[in-house]
Amino acid sequence: MLNLLAPLLLLCNGLAAGVLFGTQLGGFPYLASLPTDRYVHAHAFFGQRYDPAMPICLLATVVLDAVLAVGAAGTAARTLFAVAGVLALATALISVTKNAPVNRWMRTIDPENLPKDFRDPRREWGAWNQRRSVLTITALVANCAALGFLL
C-alpha cells in the first residue's frame, strides 16, 4: 500500500506546495506591483488557472495523509502523516474561505470600469496566500520526514 500511496501523496502535496511557493516568489509580487485596473485583470486570469488542479491536489493530500496516518507502521510516521494532513486541511479551508471567494469575485469585475466602492483585496489576499503557502510547504516537509521513518 505504501509503495502506491506514498508517491501519489508526494506528487499531490509537492504540486500544491510548488504552486504556492511560486506565487510567493513571483506571482503575488507581480500582482502587488500592478496598477489597480491591471491587477484586477491579471488576478482574474491567474485565479481561474489553478482550478480544479489545486483543490484536487490539496484534497488528495488530506485523504492520503489520513490513510497513511492510520495504516503506516511506526508512531513517528503516523504522527507526521497526521500533522501533514491537518496542515493540508488548514490550507484547503483557507483556500475555500479566504482566497477562492476573492478569486471568483475578481472574475466578475470589469477592469475598465471598476466599481466606485472597489476595495483592493491584495493585502488581505496576499497575507492569506502566504499563510497557506507556509502550511502546505510544512505539510510537504512533514510528509517527507514521515517517509524517512519508513525507509
N, C-alpha and C positions, 0 to 999 in steps of 0.2 A: 504494500500500500504506500509506504513512504517513498519508494522509488518512482511512483507515478505522481503522487501529490506534491512532493517537495519541489520538483522542477516547475510545476504549474503554479505553485504558490510564489516561488521566486520570480517567475515571469510576470504574474499579475501585480504583485507588490512592487517589483522593480520598475515596471512600466508606469505605474501610478506615481511612484517616488520620482522617477526621471522626468515625467511631465511637470510635476510640481516644482522640482528643483530647477528645471528650465524656465519656469515662469519667474522664479526668484532671480535668476541670473540675467534674463533678457526680456522676457515678456512683460512683466509688470514695470520694470524701469522704463521700457519703451512707452508703454501706455501712460505712465506718470509724466513723461516728458512732452506729451502732445497737447496742443490747444484743445479746449473742450469739445468743439464740434468734430475734430479729427479723432479725438479719444472715443467719442460715442460710436463713431463708425467702426473704428478698429476693435473696440471691445465687443461689439455685436458680431463682428467677423470671427474673432478668436473664441468667443463664448459658445458659438454653435459648433465649432470644430471638434470638441472633445466629447460630445455626446454621440452615441452611448458608450464609447470606449472607456472613459474614466469611471462611470458608475459600475460598469461590468467588472473592471479590474478591482475596484475597491470592494464590491460585494463578494467577489470571488475570494479575495484576500481574507475577508472576515469569515466566510464559510470554511475555507481551507484551514485557516488557523484554528477554528473551533474543532474541526475534525481531528487535526493533529494534536491539539491540546488534550483531547480525550484519548486518542489512540497511540500517542508516542510513548516510547519506553524512556523512563527516567523522569524524575521530578523536575530537574532543571529545564529540560527540553519542554516538557508540558507547560511549565510556568511561563517560559519565554514565548511559546506559541500563544498562550492565553493573553499575555500582555500585548503582544503584537496584534492580536485580534481586537482587543479593546481599543488600541490606538487607531487601527484602521476603521473601526466602527465610529470612533470620535471624528475622524476625518470625514467619513460619509455623512454624519449628522451635521457637521459644519457646512459641508458642501450643499446639502439639501436645504438647510435653514438660512444660511447666510450668503453663500456665493451664487448658487444656481438662481435664486429669485432675482438677483441683480442682473445676471446674465440674460434671463428671459425678458426682464424689463427693458434692458438696453436694446434688445432687438426690436422693440416696439416704438422706439424714439426716432424721429426724423432728425438727423444731424444738421440738416439745413434749416430746420425750424424748431429749435429747442423750446420746450415749454418754459413759460415765464417763471414758474416755480421749480425749475430744474435744480436739483441738489446733487452736486458732483459726488459720486459714491467711491471715488478712488481711494481715499484714505482708509475708510472702513473696510472696503472690499479687499484692499491690499493687506491690511492687518489680519483679516480672517484667512486670506490665502497664505500668508506667512505661517500662521498657526497650523493650518492643515498640512503645509509642506513639512514643517518640523515633525509633526505627528507621523506622517507617512514614511518619512526617511527613518525616523526612530523605529517604526514598526519593521522596516526592512532590516535594520541593524539587529533587532531582537530576533527576527526570523533567521538571519544568518547565524547568529550565536546559538540559537536552538538547534539548528542543523549541525553546528560544530560539536555539540554534545552527543549527537547521534552517530557521528563518523568514527 
